[in-house]
Amino acid sequence: MSPAATTSEAAAPATGAADHLRHDWTADEVTALFELPLTDLLWRAQSTHRRHREPDAVQLSTLLSIKTGACPEDCAYCPQAAQYNTGLKPEPLMDTEKVLTAARRAKEAGAQRFCMGAAWRSPKDRDIERVSAMIEGVKALGLETCMTLGMLSDDHAEALANAGLDYYNHNLDTSAEYYEEIITTRTYGDRLDTLDAVRSAGMKVCCGGIVGMGETRADRVGLLMTLANLAHHPESVPINELVQVPGTPLADGETLDPFEFVRTVAVARLMMPDSAVRLSAGRTEMSDELQALCFTAGADSIFYGEKLLTTDNPEGNTDRELLDRIGLRAGLTES
């Protein structure tokens, strides 16, 4: 038996024909998936994708920064952290009507979900009142709603759910072991507590991470294992590639091997077969061929629009042209 075959067989039990949802992954199992020959890994991921998702469809989501900059957190990747000199101009919470105008434009451009992000450590009561009006207005346009506002208390999570919020985004960013190398102003447990509050309030979870921050493969294994071993898999799993913003501590690190990014997408698909796996930050630096490989690996959602909060994103026409060239259609029929 060849070494490649041995590796393949070692990973085989992880993706049986039933593809039942698992919440008991081990580090050895996930590592074995990462170590598969890339063609074998892609075949497994695409096969799983076809059994669980719409194989020719890509969901389009648009993300708007509704409150920009002056964040007290010290996330090493983030240009919105107040302590980093990135040239970003802070902006207060937007007026509801301006948010709704942006949402209308997003819908006209083909977006299915409208995501709103505010650079807060956690919102205050007065903030919840204002963002609740935004949620209600965006839902009235016929769009799915998502927000990322930092940490949530149980009461704030309930209030957002009562306003009709569909999804709440709160990324884990990386593994528990590497987390303190990236963020010191909140703990990994704080993030997990917010996810619990979101679930308890009845909202869906959008939760993923960032790769290319100097972490090891073991950290990427740990991130995906934590996500997949939650009591409920996140309905959306954004996979971000670090955008190296001048002025942040991670501005000058080594870039991630593109094939390692593809492997991360593929393993996420295998471990969370019912979830939307979203290509998020970093796509402006990706070639069309790399993005096509990611779709082959099981990605079926992208952020669509010229900005991701404060960083650049491919223009809408560019994304539409790419999807047309590789024979994919915009829009999932289920979320």
C-alpha positions as CSV (number, residue, x, y, z in Angstrom):
1,M,0.0,0.0,0.0
2,S,1.4,3.4,-0.9
3,P,1.9,6.1,1.7
4,A,-0.8,8.2,0.0
5,A,-3.3,5.4,0.2
6,T,-2.4,4.9,3.9
7,T,-3.1,8.5,4.6
8,S,-6.4,8.4,2.6
9,E,-7.6,5.3,4.5
10,A,-6.7,6.9,7.8
11,A,-9.1,9.8,7.0
12,A,-11.8,7.7,5.4
13,P,-13.9,7.1,8.6
14,A,-14.4,10.8,8.9
15,T,-16.6,11.1,5.8
16,G,-18.8,8.0,5.6
17,A,-21.6,7.6,3.1
18,A,-24.2,8.8,5.6
19,D,-22.3,12.1,6.3
20,H,-24.1,12.4,9.6
21,L,-23.4,15.6,11.5
22,R,-20.6,15.0,14.0
23,H,-19.7,17.0,17.1
24,D,-17.0,14.7,18.4
25,W,-14.0,15.3,16.1
26,T,-10.5,14.6,17.3
27,A,-7.4,16.5,16.4
28,D,-5.9,13.4,14.8
29,E,-9.0,13.0,12.5
30,V,-8.9,16.6,11.4
31,T,-5.2,16.6,10.9
32,A,-5.5,13.4,8.7
33,L,-8.0,15.3,6.5
34,F,-5.6,18.2,6.1
35,E,-2.8,15.8,5.1
36,L,-4.7,14.0,2.3
37,P,-3.4,14.5,-1.2
38,L,-5.1,17.7,-2.4
39,T,-7.0,15.9,-5.2
40,D,-8.3,13.3,-2.8
41,L,-9.4,16.0,-0.3
42,L,-11.1,18.0,-3.1
43,W,-13.0,15.0,-4.3
44,R,-14.2,14.1,-0.8
45,A,-15.2,17.7,-0.1
46,Q,-17.1,18.1,-3.4
47,S,-18.8,14.8,-3.0
48,T,-20.0,15.9,0.5
49,H,-21.0,19.3,-0.9
50,R,-23.2,17.7,-3.6
51,R,-25.0,15.5,-1.0
52,H,-25.8,18.4,1.3
53,R,-25.8,21.7,-0.6
54,E,-26.8,23.1,-4.0
55,P,-23.7,22.3,-6.0
56,D,-24.2,25.0,-8.7
57,A,-25.3,27.9,-6.4
58,V,-23.4,30.6,-4.5
59,Q,-25.1,32.8,-1.9
60,L,-24.4,36.5,-2.2
61,S,-24.2,38.5,1.1
62,T,-23.4,42.2,1.4
63,L,-21.6,43.6,4.5
64,L,-21.9,47.2,5.6
65,S,-20.0,49.0,8.3
66,I,-22.7,50.8,10.3
67,K,-20.3,52.2,12.9
68,T,-16.6,52.4,12.0
69,G,-13.4,52.6,13.9
70,A,-12.4,53.7,17.5
71,C,-12.8,50.2,18.8
72,P,-11.2,49.5,22.2
73,E,-10.2,46.0,21.4
74,D,-6.7,45.1,20.3
75,C,-7.3,42.5,17.6
76,A,-4.0,42.4,15.8
77,Y,-5.5,42.1,12.4
78,C,-8.1,44.9,12.6
79,P,-7.7,48.4,11.2
80,Q,-10.6,49.6,13.4
81,A,-8.7,49.2,16.7
82,A,-8.2,52.6,18.2
83,Q,-4.7,51.9,19.3
84,Y,-3.4,51.2,15.8
85,N,-2.5,54.0,13.4
86,T,-4.0,52.8,10.1
87,G,-5.3,56.1,8.8
88,L,-8.9,55.0,9.3
89,K,-11.4,57.8,10.1
90,P,-13.8,56.8,12.8
91,E,-17.5,57.3,12.0
92,P,-20.5,57.1,14.4
93,L,-23.5,54.8,14.1
94,M,-25.2,55.4,10.8
95,D,-28.8,56.8,10.5
96,T,-31.3,54.0,9.9
97,E,-32.5,55.5,6.6
98,K,-28.9,55.5,5.2
99,V,-28.6,51.9,6.2
100,L,-31.9,51.0,4.4
101,T,-30.7,52.9,1.3
102,A,-27.6,50.7,1.2
103,A,-29.7,47.6,1.8
104,R,-32.0,48.5,-1.2
105,R,-28.9,48.9,-3.4
106,A,-27.6,45.6,-2.2
107,K,-30.8,43.8,-3.0
108,E,-31.0,45.4,-6.4
109,A,-27.5,44.1,-7.0
110,G,-28.6,40.6,-6.2
111,A,-27.7,40.2,-2.5
112,Q,-29.8,37.7,-0.5
113,R,-28.4,38.6,3.0
114,F,-27.6,42.0,4.4
115,C,-25.0,42.0,7.1
116,M,-24.3,45.0,9.4
117,G,-21.2,45.4,11.5
118,A,-20.3,47.9,14.2
119,A,-16.9,48.4,15.8
120,W,-17.9,47.9,19.4
121,R,-16.6,45.8,22.2
122,S,-20.3,45.3,23.1
123,P,-23.4,47.4,22.4
124,K,-25.2,49.5,25.0
125,D,-29.0,49.6,25.5
126,R,-29.4,52.7,23.4
127,D,-27.5,51.0,20.6
128,I,-29.7,48.0,20.6
129,E,-32.8,50.2,20.2
130,R,-31.2,51.8,17.1
131,V,-30.0,48.6,15.4
132,S,-33.3,47.0,16.1
133,A,-34.9,49.6,13.8
134,M,-32.4,48.8,11.2
135,I,-33.1,45.0,11.4
136,E,-36.8,45.6,11.1
137,G,-36.3,47.9,8.1
138,V,-34.0,45.6,6.3
139,K,-36.3,42.6,6.8
140,A,-39.2,44.6,5.4
141,L,-37.2,44.8,2.2
142,G,-37.2,41.0,1.9
143,L,-33.5,40.4,2.8
144,E,-32.1,38.1,5.4
145,T,-30.4,40.0,8.2
146,C,-27.1,39.5,10.0
147,M,-25.3,41.7,12.5
148,T,-21.9,41.7,14.2
149,L,-21.8,44.1,17.1
150,G,-19.2,42.5,19.5
151,M,-20.0,40.6,22.6
152,L,-23.7,40.2,23.6
153,S,-25.4,39.8,26.9
154,D,-28.4,37.4,27.1
155,D,-30.7,40.4,27.3
156,H,-29.2,42.1,24.2
157,A,-29.4,38.8,22.3
158,E,-33.1,38.4,23.2
159,A,-33.7,42.0,22.0
160,L,-32.1,41.4,18.7
161,A,-34.0,38.2,18.2
162,N,-37.3,40.0,19.1
163,A,-36.4,42.5,16.4
164,G,-36.3,39.7,13.9
165,L,-32.5,39.3,13.4
166,D,-31.8,36.1,11.5
167,Y,-28.1,35.6,12.0
168,Y,-25.5,36.9,14.4
169,N,-21.8,36.9,13.4
170,H,-19.2,36.4,16.1
171,N,-16.0,34.8,14.8
172,L,-13.6,32.7,17.0
173,D,-10.8,33.9,14.7
174,T,-8.3,31.1,15.5
175,S,-7.6,28.2,17.9
176,A,-7.9,28.6,21.6
177,E,-4.2,28.0,21.9
178,Y,-3.1,30.8,19.5
179,Y,-5.9,33.2,20.5
180,E,-3.8,35.3,23.0
181,E,-1.2,35.9,20.3
182,I,-3.9,37.8,18.4
183,I,-6.2,39.3,21.0
184,T,-5.8,40.2,24.7
185,T,-8.8,42.4,25.4
186,R,-11.3,39.5,25.5
187,T,-11.0,35.8,26.0
188,Y,-11.9,32.8,24.0
189,G,-14.5,32.0,26.6
190,D,-16.1,35.4,26.1
191,R,-16.6,34.6,22.4
192,L,-18.1,31.2,23.2
193,D,-20.4,32.9,25.8
194,T,-21.7,35.2,23.1
195,L,-22.4,32.2,20.8
196,D,-24.3,30.6,23.6
197,A,-26.4,33.7,24.1
198,V,-27.2,33.9,20.4
199,R,-28.3,30.2,20.3
200,S,-30.4,30.6,23.4
201,A,-32.2,33.6,21.9
202,G,-33.1,31.5,18.9
203,M,-31.0,33.2,16.3
204,K,-28.7,31.4,13.7
205,V,-25.0,31.6,14.1
206,C,-22.4,32.9,11.7
207,C,-19.0,32.0,13.0
208,G,-15.6,31.2,11.4
209,G,-12.1,32.5,11.6
210,I,-9.1,34.1,9.9
211,V,-6.2,32.2,8.4
212,G,-2.7,33.5,7.5
213,M,-2.1,35.3,10.9
214,G,1.1,33.3,11.6
215,E,-0.8,30.4,13.1
216,T,0.2,26.8,12.4
217,R,-1.8,24.1,10.7
218,A,-2.5,22.7,14.2
219,D,-4.2,26.0,15.0
220,R,-6.4,25.8,11.8
221,V,-7.2,22.2,12.9
222,G,-8.1,23.6,16.4
223,L,-10.4,26.3,15.0
224,L,-12.4,24.0,12.8
225,M,-12.6,21.4,15.5
226,T,-14.0,23.9,18.0
227,L,-16.6,25.1,15.4
228,A,-17.7,21.5,14.4
229,N,-17.8,20.3,18.0
230,L,-20.3,23.0,19.1
231,A,-23.7,21.5,20.0
232,H,-25.0,23.0,16.8
233,H,-22.8,23.7,13.8
234,P,-22.8,27.4,12.7
235,E,-25.2,27.9,9.9
236,S,-22.6,30.1,8.2
237,V,-18.9,29.6,8.4
238,P,-16.8,32.5,7.0
239,I,-13.2,31.6,6.1
240,N,-11.2,34.8,6.0
241,E,-7.7,35.2,4.6
242,L,-5.8,37.9,6.5
243,V,-5.7,41.3,4.8
244,Q,-2.4,42.8,5.9
245,V,-3.4,46.3,6.7
246,P,-0.5,48.8,7.2
247,G,-0.4,50.0,10.8
248,T,-1.6,46.7,12.3
249,P,0.7,44.3,14.1
250,L,0.1,41.7,11.3
251,A,0.9,44.0,8.4
252,D,4.2,42.3,7.5
253,G,3.8,38.6,8.1
254,E,4.3,35.8,5.6
255,T,1.3,35.1,3.4
256,L,-0.4,31.8,3.6
257,D,0.2,29.1,0.9
258,P,-2.9,29.3,-1.3
259,F,-3.3,25.5,-1.3
260,E,-3.5,25.6,2.5
261,F,-6.4,28.0,2.2
262,V,-8.1,25.6,-0.1
263,R,-7.5,22.8,2.3
264,T,-9.0,24.8,5.1
265,V,-12.2,25.4,3.0
266,A,-12.4,21.7,2.1
267,V,-12.0,20.4,5.6
268,A,-14.6,22.9,6.8
269,R,-17.0,21.5,4.3
270,L,-16.3,17.9,5.3
271,M,-16.7,18.7,9.0
272,M,-19.8,20.9,8.7
273,P,-21.6,19.5,5.6
274,D,-24.9,21.4,6.1
275,S,-23.4,24.8,6.7
276,A,-22.7,27.6,4.2
277,V,-19.0,28.0,3.9
278,R,-18.2,31.6,2.9
279,L,-15.2,33.1,1.2
280,S,-14.9,36.3,3.1
281,A,-12.0,38.8,3.5
282,G,-8.9,38.5,1.3
283,R,-10.6,37.8,-2.0
284,T,-9.1,40.8,-3.8
285,E,-5.7,39.1,-3.4
286,M,-7.0,35.8,-4.7
287,S,-6.8,34.8,-8.4
288,D,-9.9,33.6,-10.2
289,E,-8.3,30.1,-10.3
290,L,-7.9,30.1,-6.5
291,Q,-11.5,31.1,-5.9
292,A,-12.6,28.4,-8.4
293,L,-10.7,25.8,-6.4
294,C,-12.4,27.1,-3.2
295,F,-15.8,26.6,-4.8
296,T,-14.7,23.1,-5.8
297,A,-13.7,22.5,-2.2
298,G,-17.2,23.3,-1.1
299,A,-17.4,27.1,-0.6
300,D,-20.9,28.3,-1.5
301,S,-21.2,31.8,-0.3
302,I,-19.3,35.1,-0.8
303,F,-19.4,38.6,0.5
304,Y,-20.6,40.7,-2.5
305,G,-19.9,44.4,-2.8
306,E,-16.9,46.7,-3.0
307,K,-16.2,46.9,0.7
308,L,-15.9,44.4,3.6
309,L,-16.4,46.8,6.5
310,T,-13.2,48.9,5.8
311,T,-11.2,46.7,3.4
312,D,-11.6,46.3,-0.3
313,N,-13.6,43.5,-1.9
314,P,-14.1,42.6,-5.6
315,E,-16.6,44.7,-7.5
316,G,-20.0,43.1,-8.1
317,N,-19.5,42.7,-11.9
318,T,-16.2,41.0,-11.3
319,D,-17.9,38.4,-9.1
320,R,-20.8,37.9,-11.5
321,E,-18.3,37.4,-14.4
322,L,-16.3,34.8,-12.5
323,L,-19.4,32.9,-11.5
324,D,-20.6,32.9,-15.2
325,R,-17.2,31.8,-16.4
326,I,-17.1,28.7,-14.1
327,G,-20.8,27.9,-14.5
328,L,-22.2,28.8,-11.1
329,R,-25.3,30.7,-10.5
330,A,-25.9,33.4,-7.9
331,G,-28.4,32.6,-5.2
332,L,-29.2,29.7,-3.0
333,T,-32.8,28.6,-2.8
334,E,-32.3,27.8,0.9
335,S,-30.2,29.4,3.7
